[in-house]
């Protein structure tokens, strides 16, 4: 029996710097929170604007779309669209960021 590709597998393949790892986690939690309309307090908003201004487009978006997520990941982490698709596949297989992974399941 072969094991499914996981988010952790994808993550290890990326060779991200510690700063990129931190920023990726911030972005993924931010997108997940926007999708569920949870945790976006004034304090949270301010902290994102101060520590990760490159993700203000996510904060200010009236609606989260597949394309917004993909272009933000590609632009900020030099990922390919194929790599982003693999990341979300790994999330679904591993159970990470369930709401986000399910939302991105529709993206091809």
C-alpha positions as CSV (number, residue, x, y, z in Angstrom):
1,X,0.0,0.0,0.0
2,X,1.5,3.4,-1.0
3,X,1.1,6.4,1.2
4,X,-0.6,9.5,-0.1
5,X,1.3,12.7,-0.8
6,X,0.9,15.0,2.2
7,X,1.2,18.7,2.8
8,X,4.3,17.9,4.9
9,X,5.9,16.2,1.9
10,X,5.1,19.2,-0.3
11,X,6.4,21.6,2.4
12,X,9.8,19.7,2.6
13,X,10.2,19.8,-1.1
14,X,10.0,23.6,-1.2
15,X,13.2,24.4,0.7
16,X,11.6,27.6,2.1
17,X,13.6,29.9,4.3
18,X,12.4,30.3,7.8
19,X,11.0,33.7,6.9
20,X,9.1,32.2,4.0
21,X,7.8,29.4,6.2
22,X,6.5,32.0,8.7
23,X,4.9,34.1,5.9
24,X,3.3,31.0,4.3
25,X,1.7,30.0,7.7
26,X,0.4,33.6,8.2
27,X,-1.1,33.6,4.7
28,X,-2.7,30.1,5.0
29,X,-4.3,31.0,8.4
30,X,-5.4,34.4,7.0
31,X,-7.1,32.8,4.0
32,X,-8.7,30.1,6.2
33,X,-10.0,32.8,8.5
34,X,-11.4,34.9,5.6
35,X,-13.2,31.8,4.2
36,X,-14.9,31.1,7.5
37,X,-15.3,34.8,8.5
38,X,-13.6,34.0,11.8
39,X,-11.0,35.7,13.9
40,X,-10.7,38.8,11.8
41,X,-10.6,41.3,14.6
42,X,-9.3,44.9,14.4
43,X,-6.2,43.7,16.2
44,X,-5.7,40.8,13.8
45,X,-6.2,43.1,10.8
46,X,-3.7,45.6,12.2
47,X,-1.1,42.9,12.9
48,X,-1.3,41.5,9.4
49,X,-1.0,45.0,7.9
50,X,2.1,45.6,10.0
51,X,3.9,42.3,9.7
52,X,2.7,41.0,6.3
53,X,1.7,43.9,4.2
54,X,2.1,41.8,1.1
55,X,-1.1,40.0,2.1
56,X,-3.3,43.1,2.5
57,X,-5.0,42.2,-0.8
58,X,-6.4,39.1,1.0
59,X,-7.6,41.3,4.0
60,X,-9.2,43.8,1.7
61,X,-10.8,41.4,-0.7
62,X,-14.6,41.4,-0.6
63,X,-14.5,37.8,-1.6
64,X,-11.9,35.1,-1.6
65,X,-11.5,33.5,-5.0
66,X,-9.4,30.6,-6.3
67,X,-7.5,33.0,-8.6
68,X,-6.7,35.4,-5.7
69,X,-5.3,32.6,-3.6
70,X,-3.2,31.2,-6.5
71,X,-1.8,34.5,-7.6
72,X,-0.9,35.5,-4.1
73,X,1.0,32.2,-3.5
74,X,2.7,32.4,-6.9
75,X,3.8,36.0,-6.4
76,X,5.0,35.8,-2.9
77,X,6.7,32.4,-2.8
78,X,7.8,31.9,-6.4
79,X,5.7,28.8,-6.7
80,X,4.2,27.4,-9.9
81,X,0.5,26.8,-10.3
82,X,1.3,23.1,-10.4
83,X,3.1,23.3,-7.1
84,X,0.2,25.2,-5.6
85,X,-2.2,22.4,-6.8
86,X,0.1,19.8,-5.2
87,X,0.1,21.8,-1.9
88,X,-3.7,21.7,-1.8
89,X,-3.8,18.0,-2.7
90,X,-1.4,17.3,0.1
91,X,-3.5,19.4,2.5
92,X,-6.6,17.4,1.6
93,X,-4.7,14.1,2.0
94,X,-3.3,15.1,5.4
95,X,-6.2,17.0,6.7
96,X,-4.5,20.4,7.1
97,X,-6.5,23.6,6.7
98,X,-9.6,21.7,6.0
99,X,-11.9,24.6,4.9
100,X,-9.2,26.0,2.6
101,X,-8.3,22.6,1.1
102,X,-12.0,21.9,0.5
103,X,-12.5,25.3,-1.2
104,X,-9.5,24.8,-3.4
105,X,-10.6,21.3,-4.4
106,X,-12.8,23.0,-7.0
107,X,-9.8,24.7,-8.5
108,X,-8.1,22.9,-11.4
